[in-house]
Amino acid sequence: MRFRQLFALLILAVAIAVARLQDDATDDDVEAQTNTVAYLNLTYDKSGAAQVDLTLPAQPRSWDNITQALSDMLRCPAGNFRHPQMDPSSSKYFNRLPAAQRQKRLEQFEKQYALQLNGKCGSGVRRSSLTFEGSLDTANLLAELQASGVTGLELHVILPKVPYLAITGAPERKLGELSRLYATELAESKFFSIPVAQNIQAPKLYISFGWSRAAILRTTLRTLVFCLLPVLLLLRARSLSLKSFQQHPTGAWFAFMKTLGWCTNGGMVLWYLTNLGGRRELEELLNAALSAGPRLVAMIDLAVFFIPAAFIYFACISISHRVFVDVKRAQYTWSQFLTEHSLTLAQRILPIACISAAIGLMKDESRLAGGLIFGSYFVAVLLGRWKLKVTKNYPQIVSAGELRDRVFAFAKKAGVTLQQVVILPAQRIQMANAFASTANTVTFTDFLLERMTKREVDAIAGHELTHLKLRHPTKLTFAMLAAVFSPTWLVP
């Protein structure tokens, strides 16, 4: 809205400058009087509605006839078209001028507005599946313009940014150097110079825009390929790991886990941050197919944002169970494996989805947005407790003992604030690992402590304390939030 106001002020400033030049130059007045070209702008949106702006060089023989001809061409009620009124930003500017100058400028603008006709037409094109089609028969309008002394019509048609658009029936006017300089901006704009004369046949334009079958197929295949490629790569890595783990179990395990990390984390981040998988096109396709209103648009955008990324994670984890059991000797069934990782995925995605929905509803539904923000916290807590109940991996705080004393001594030497040392049960999943968290805790799995020497555990503790000293857990959290929410804030 602010951009439109600034744009209106810019147009106003240009118009005032032109008016001043006309006051000072008699030749310009003569040139303005001899101008006999009318201008018609048609701006279509994605719902098929059109904003209509008609400007005539002089008062016509009959505005009623012009309005009716425009109504017939666009198949729109004549009552939709009116002369424009002074907008508040322009009025505010004129109020600052001296009285005499203000009156003069107001008369100039009122005279200009008397030559314009604006309106909104919602039925100019008909919808066929996901494509809008319509025609513009200019015969009646050109006849009325000719009767009013107009010799030419400059028609500018602006179509929405969609995969497919076409206008036929008249030769398009080329803009020369501008076509190359502003190729992207002018891709949806079509210009036509139509002569108005008795012996020239009035053109009939055919307009079509939307989603063609080829565009739908292209978008669908693009998303499918993006989602299936990590799965296929991981299937290949799983095959190699299962073949080689007898000879090189450690190498087979770490090679597979590296590939799993790239496929899941890399696939999800690329889906969130880029358009490689056609995420934006998929959102537009579903919005068009469902004729979505504002709330449904928000729901569709959230679903498209999270569901394909969740599919990549879930599919890759699903095919990893055999490697965890055969290579890692993890002790759980396929259903247990999927349940635990499904809860992990839900614990990551659902709170973020709630916050994303709250951001989208903040302007119109502030109470609901606030409820979603608080709800995201409770969802995270409930899912965390549910996961603990399923896995039975209850963390054990080390309140005394040699391990706690050594880790706290290292933390004091390094100048790191340490709150707790935690041991996490991991015998069932055979996981030897350690973690540093934003709560200033260091966690070791019991599987790691049983298989590492005291010196190796000290080295691992030093490594985790370095993460805390450099605030890596906090930075990682902010990086993840930026990765997830930056498309919501920055992508239109």
Summary of the structure (lengths in Angstrom):
residues: 492
radius of gyration: 33.3
end to end distance: 14.5
largest distance: 103.0
contacts: 1423
relative contact order: 0.06
helix: 59%
strand: 15%
